[in-house]
């Protein structure tokens, strides 16, 4: 149902850590499995999921389903927390300041 609604687009699951074991996973896994195995409805969907936890550790602790993980884990992008990238903060401040200034019709002289 979720993928059929998305048809051509992106299904953003947000944070996987917010998923309770067996709750949302129980709905999503059959959907993914059906789409991959049966291909009953043609869809072109990207699935984006994020987590701040080590999901492999969560699987071994019994808090995340291995079958869902292996169906979703195609390309992993690891982004270190901002506290470990302090040099990025001035660039981010400038970026967001310029975006906001453009939206309200102002110019940024400096910060």
URPEPE-V686360 format. One record per pair of residues at least 12 apart in sequence whose C-alpha atoms are under 10 Angstrom apart, sorted by the first residue. I is the first residue (numbers start at 1). J is the second residue. D is the distance in whole Angstrom. If there is no record, write none. Layout:
i:j:d
I:J:D
I:J:D
This chain:
i:j:d
1:27:10
1:28:9
1:31:7
2:27:9
2:28:8
2:31:7
2:32:9
3:28:10
3:31:7
3:32:8
3:35:8
3:41:9
3:42:10
3:43:7
3:44:9
3:45:7
3:46:9
3:47:9
4:31:9
4:35:9
4:41:7
4:42:8
4:43:7
4:44:9
4:45:9
5:43:9
5:45:10
6:43:8
6:44:8
6:45:7
6:46:9
6:47:10
7:41:9
7:42:8
7:43:5
7:44:6
7:45:6
7:46:10
8:42:9
8:43:6
8:44:5
8:45:5
8:46:8
9:43:9
9:44:7
9:45:5
9:46:6
9:47:9
10:44:9
10:45:5
10:46:5
10:47:6
10:48:7
11:45:7
11:46:6
11:47:5
11:48:6
11:49:9
12:46:8
12:47:6
12:48:5
12:49:6
12:50:9
13:28:10
13:47:7
13:48:6
13:49:5
13:50:7
14:47:10
14:48:7
14:49:6
14:50:6
14:51:8
15:48:9
15:49:6
15:50:5
15:51:5
15:52:8
15:53:10
16:49:6
16:50:6
16:51:5
16:52:8
16:53:9
16:55:9
16:64:9
16:69:10
17:49:10
17:50:8
17:51:6
17:52:7
17:53:7
17:54:10
17:55:9
17:58:9
17:63:10
17:64:9
18:50:10
18:51:9
19:63:10
19:64:9
20:63:8
20:64:8
21:62:9
21:63:6
21:64:6
21:65:7
22:63:9
22:64:8
22:65:8
25:64:9
25:65:8
25:67:10
25:68:7
25:69:10
26:65:9
26:68:9
28:68:8
29:65:9
29:67:8
29:68:6
29:69:9
29:71:8
29:72:9
30:68:9
32:47:10
32:68:8
32:71:8
32:72:9
33:67:10
33:68:9
33:71:8
36:71:9
47:72:8
47:74:10
48:72:8
48:73:10
48:75:10
49:72:8
49:73:9
49:76:10
50:76:9
50:77:9
50:78:10
51:78:10
52:78:10
52:79:10
52:80:10
52:81:9
55:69:8
56:69:8
56:70:10
90:111:9
93:111:9
94:108:9
94:110:8
94:111:8
97:110:9
97:111:9
98:110:10
